[in-house]
C-alpha cells in the first residue's frame, strides 16, 4: 500500500518551515548511506502528469467554499520503492518561470497517486507572491523528498532538481475582501489631468501612486478644484483645507499651493477589518542628499540623487558604513532613516541610520512616495560600443572614492558607445557627454584612441575625452 505523504510549510512533525530548512536541517538520526541514494532514488523514474482539473481555470474562493481539494498531477512512481519510503512533494508557486519569487504550500499524494492541494493552502502560497485577486497564470514546480524510519530528508535529484514547471490559471483568494484598487489613477486639478506614476508592481501589491505639481501664483489664483479619478470612481478629501487625510468617494477638494508639490495617494490602507484611501501633499525636493560616514555627515560633501517626477530619486553615491537620505543640505528638512527592514524608509526623526557592509560606489534608487529604496554596489564601469561590436566592456579604473573612473579606449573609426556598470545593462549612462543620464541615448565618439574620464562626483555627470 502506498503511503500518504502530507507536507505543511506551517507545521510539520519534523519541525520544518521551508525547503532550505529541509535541506539543511541537522537531523537527529544518521543520514542514509550516500552510496545508495543514486540507485534507490533515480529522479527520472518519477513522472508527474497534470490532471484535467489542473488544466482548467481554478477558482480558489469557490473551491474553498465548497471545501474541495484540487487535483494537480497524477504521479507515476516507476521504480520508486513505495513500500519502503514515503514520497513528499513540496509545491512552489510563482508568477514567473524563473521562480525569482515564490510561495510554498502543502501537498498530499493519495493512495491512487494523485497529487492534491487544498484551495486555502494554495491561496496562501500565492499571497506570498502577490495579493492581486484577479485571474492570472501562475507557475508551479515540485521538489521531491524521500523518507523512511532510517532515511530522513533525501532530496531526489539533488538540491536544485525540480519536477515541472507547469502552468495554472487561477482566480486567487481575495485578501482585500472585495475592496477595489484600479491599475491607474489621474489627478484632475483645475480641469487639467495629471496621470499619476506608479511602479511596475500590481496595484494590489503596491497601491501607492504619485504626481508632481508646479504652479505659479497666477495659475493657482484663489484656488483650484481637485479630485482623483479612477476606473472604479472618483475620490476627494474629507476636508479640503488639509494637506493630508482620507480620500472619500465623490468628494472634491480645493488646492491653493504655489511652487512644486508632490501628491501621494495610497489606495489601500488597512483600517481594522477593512481598507481606506489616503492622500498627502508635500513639498517636492529637487535633490536628495546622502550624508554619512563616507563624507563626515556633511550634505554639501555628499552625492546628490536627482529626479524626473519628484517621487523616484536615483544616482551614484560613495557610501561607507552608516548614512541617511535628506531633502535639504542640512538637517532641517525631511530626513529618511531605517525602519529596521531592508529596503524600507521612514521619516521619523528618531529613526536609526541606514548602512552598507562595504565601502563602495552604489547606484541608489529612492521612492519617497512609498518610502522604499534599493542599493546596487558598482564593481565595474566600462565603455562599450560599435568599436568593439558591443561586446565586452573596456574596464575603467576608479579613484579611491570611486567617483572618477578613467582609462584609455581605442574608438577605432568612431561611432556610437555608452558607459555601463557591472558588465550589464541595468545601470548605464548615455545622452550627452556633459549631461549623462541613466538609460540615455548612445554617445558618439571621435575616431582614434582617447583617454576617457567619467566624473560622478557632481551632477550632471560628465565625461571628458582627451
Secondary structure, DSSP 8 states (H G I E B T S, - for coil): ----EE--SS--TT---SHHHHHH---SS----HHHHHHH--GGG-EEEE-TGGGS-EEHHHHHHTT--EEEEEEE-TT--TTT-EEEEEEEEESSTT-SSEEEE--EE-TT-EEEE-HHHHHHHHHTT----S-EEEEEEEEEEEE-SS---EETT-TT--EEEEEEEEE---TTTT----S--EEEETTEEEE-B--SS-TTT--EEEEEEEE-HHHHTT-EEEEEEETTEEEEESSTT-SEEEEEET--EEE---EEEEEEEEEEEEETTEEEEEEEEEE--SEEE--BGGGTT-GGGS-EEEESSSSEEEEEEEEEEEE-EESSSSSSS-EEEE-SSTTBEE--TT-B-EEEEEEEEEEEEEETTTTEEEEEEE--EEEEEGGGTT-S-EE-EE-TTSSEEEEEEE-TT-EEEEEEETTSSSSEEEEETTEEEET---EEE-SSEEEEEEE-SSSSBEEEE-
